[in-house]
Amino acid sequence: MIDEQFKQAMRRLASTIAILTGGEGDGWTGIVATAVTSVTADPPTLLAAVNRTTSLSPVLHENDRFCVNLLAKRHRDLVSVFSGAIKGRQRFDTGEWQPSPSGLPVLCDAAASLECQITSRIDVGTHTLFIGEVVEIVNHPMIDPLIWMDGRFASAALGD
C-alpha cells in the first residue's frame, strides 16, 4: 500500500525534464530523466538518479562525466526518442547535438546544459545516484521549461 501511495505522491512533484548524456564519439548514450536536483552551489553540484537497467548506467560507471541537458517546450519530441522509441546512438539524429570539450553530447539549444565530473556513486534500490561537480555550463536565454507532472507534460508560468 505504501508503495502505491508513494508513487502517487511523487506524481505530484513537478519536475523539469532532462536528457542525461554520457559517452564519447560512437559511444554516446542518453536517457530522459526527471530525478535531477541541485545539491549545493559551493561547489556547484548536481545529483542524478539513474536506473541501473538503462543503457546510460554502465557508461557512467565506466566514465567520470555526464551532462544534464534541461529541456524546453520546443524539445517535446525528444522525450519519446530518448525514452526508448529509438535505440542507441541513433537517438542523437533527432535534435541538434554537439560534443562538449570533453566529448559528451550536448543539446545545442537546451534551456541549460551542465557538464558534471562524477564525485560519488551511491546505489539505492534499483538506481544509482550519480553526484557530479559542475565543470561547464551553457544557459539558453529563453526560459520555457518542459515540465513533467502526474504522468504528462505540464506548464509553468513566470510571475506571481
Buried (B, 14 or more C-beta within 10 A) or exposed (E): EEEEEEEEEEEEEBBBBBBBBBBBEEBBBBBBBBBBEEBEEEEBBBBBBBBBEBBBBEBBBEBEBBBBBBBBBBBEEBBEBBEEEBEEBEBBEBBEBEEBEBBBBBBEBBBBBBBBBBEEEEEEEEBBBBBBBBBBEBEBEEEBBBBBBEEEEEEEEEEE
